[in-house]
Amino acid sequence: MYIAITRQQLGDNYRGSVRDFVKYLEKENQARAPEDQEMFFNQTENHIDADRVIAEIDANTSKLSKKDPKFYSIMVSPSHRELMHIGNDPEKLKQYTRGLMKTYAASFYRDREVTVKEILYFAKLERERTYSERDKAVKENQPIASEILELQHRIRAIKEGREEGDRVKLQERIDVLEREAPHKQDGKRIVPGMAKKGHQSHIHIIVSRKDVTNSHSLSPGSKFRTSKTTLNGEKVKQGFDRDKFYRAAEKTFDTQYGYRRNFVETYHARNLLDKDPKRFFTVLLGLPTHEKQAAKQWLFKAGVKVPSIPVNKVQLAHKAMMQLKKGIGRAMESGSIGI
């Protein structure tokens, strides 16, 4: 499960409206008939239209300065394995989202527990995902893509009389390059913007910075980590426990749907990879045989090669460990692996 929390992106004009983001989330509905469109939902309602989302989020900004983010977005992206486990069922994803938002509320560090009833949010299910420049397939296709682009520029120059040459031969070279591209989908070279095949369902959540009463600020931003501060002479709790949230989000899915999570899929594994790669590598190699094989297969499907080496060869182990970390990092960035 890959979950990312992002603050509202404010430009030089500090526009506070959520309108542009809602418009972006409506992109999949543009080619659908009204009865087939995916609507927004929240903790208790379905079929919420975009205008209501904009109106309620934009109105819930009391006492926020012009430069303060007015909302945060949470992207919830299950892995292929997780989606297969629930049959890519949109209703189960929505049910999970509602459970997730309970853990979100409970992750605020306050003197009293924050509940989901206090959170103003709207969520949207998307079924498609496209390749980006960060994807391994796009990166490895790039040398061929660059050569094709150069040949296309030459063909255009010849056609416009700015250059001499044989357009037919240049086009034949382009056709060869297209066939030689290392990564294709349905016989076509994978390029940025191409829709990915298979289950790609994910959830976007828009969360107001203020609670439903428009009185209290509830920021999950990285600058607002758990701490205690003095207010009116008293120590009070403040902040948001991201570590608690990510762990609980993972446990919520596993508990709801009986999912058996492999080590490499866990938030714990991601933390180890970031903070103590040697420990990550040691744990990976020390898994029981069946779990280790499953982990290697899972990583292999994500395009990560896992070396099999003796752990007592320190120099070799360190080199392999760093290669593994780099490979898993690329896979996480491209969304190939959800840890």
Rosetta blueprint (number, residue, H / E / L):
1 M L
2 Y E
3 I E
4 A E
5 I E
6 T E
7 R E
8 Q L
9 Q L
10 L L
11 G L
12 D L
13 N L
14 Y L
15 R L
16 G L
17 S L
18 V L
19 R H
20 D H
21 F H
22 V H
23 K H
24 Y H
25 L H
26 E L
27 K H
28 E H
29 N H
30 Q L
31 A L
32 R L
33 A L
34 P H
35 E H
36 D H
37 Q L
38 E L
39 M L
40 F E
41 F E
42 N L
43 Q L
44 T L
45 E L
46 N L
47 H L
48 I E
49 D L
50 A H
51 D H
52 R H
53 V H
54 I H
55 A H
56 E H
57 I H
58 D H
59 A H
60 N L
61 T L
62 S L
63 K L
64 L L
65 S L
66 K L
67 K L
68 D L
69 P L
70 K L
71 F E
72 Y E
73 S E
74 I E
75 M E
76 V E
77 S E
78 P L
79 S L
80 H H
81 R H
82 E H
83 L H
84 M H
85 H H
86 I L
87 G L
88 N L
89 D L
90 P H
91 E H
92 K H
93 L H
94 K H
95 Q H
96 Y H
97 T H
98 R H
99 G H
100 L H
101 M H
102 K H
103 T H
104 Y H
105 A H
106 A H
107 S L
108 F E
109 Y L
110 R L
111 D L
112 R L
113 E L
114 V L
115 T L
116 V H
117 K H
118 E H
119 I L
120 L L
121 Y E
122 F E
123 A E
124 K E
125 L E
126 E E
127 R L
128 E L
129 R L
130 T E
131 Y L
132 S L
133 E L
134 R L
135 D L
136 K H
137 A H
138 V H
139 K H
140 E H
141 N H
142 Q H
143 P H
144 I H
145 A H
146 S H
147 E H
148 I H
149 L H
150 E H
151 L H
152 Q H
153 H H
154 R H
155 I H
156 R H
157 A H
158 I H
159 K H
160 E L
161 G L
162 R L
163 E L
164 E L
165 G L
166 D L
167 R H
168 V H
169 K H
170 L H
171 Q H
172 E H
173 R H
174 I H
175 D H
176 V H
177 L H
178 E H
179 R H
180 E H
181 A L
182 P L
183 H L
184 K E
185 Q E
186 D L
187 G L
188 K E
189 R E
190 I L
191 V L
192 P L
193 G L
194 M L
195 A E
196 K L
197 K L
198 G L
199 H L
200 Q L
201 S L
202 H E
203 I E
204 H E
205 I E
206 I E
207 V E
208 S E
209 R L
210 K E
211 D L
212 V L
213 T L
214 N L
215 S L
216 H L
217 S E
218 L L
219 S L
220 P L
221 G L
222 S L
223 K L
224 F L
225 R L
226 T L
227 S E
228 K E
229 T E
230 T E
231 L E
232 N L
233 G L
234 E E
235 K E
236 V E
237 K E
238 Q E
239 G L
240 F E
241 D L
242 R H
243 D H
244 K H
245 F H
246 Y H
247 R H
248 A H
249 A H
250 E H
251 K H
252 T H
253 F H
254 D H
255 T H
256 Q H
257 Y H
258 G L
259 Y L
260 R L
261 R L
262 N L
263 F H
264 V H
265 E H
266 T L
267 Y H
268 H H
269 A H
270 R H
271 N H
272 L H
273 L H
274 D H
275 K H
276 D L
277 P H
278 K H
279 R H
280 F H
281 F H
282 T H
283 V H
284 L H
285 L H
286 G L
287 L L
288 P L
289 T H
290 H H
291 E H
292 K H
293 Q H
294 A H
295 A H
296 K H
297 Q H
298 W H
299 L H
300 F H
301 K H
302 A L
303 G L
304 V L
305 K L
306 V L
307 P L
308 S L
309 I L
310 P L
311 V L
312 N L
313 K L
314 V H
315 Q H
316 L H
317 A H
318 H H
319 K H
320 A H
321 M H
322 M H
323 Q H
324 L H
325 K H
326 K H
327 G H
328 I H
329 G H
330 R H
331 A H
332 M H
333 E H
334 S L
335 G L
336 S L
337 I L
338 G L
339 I L
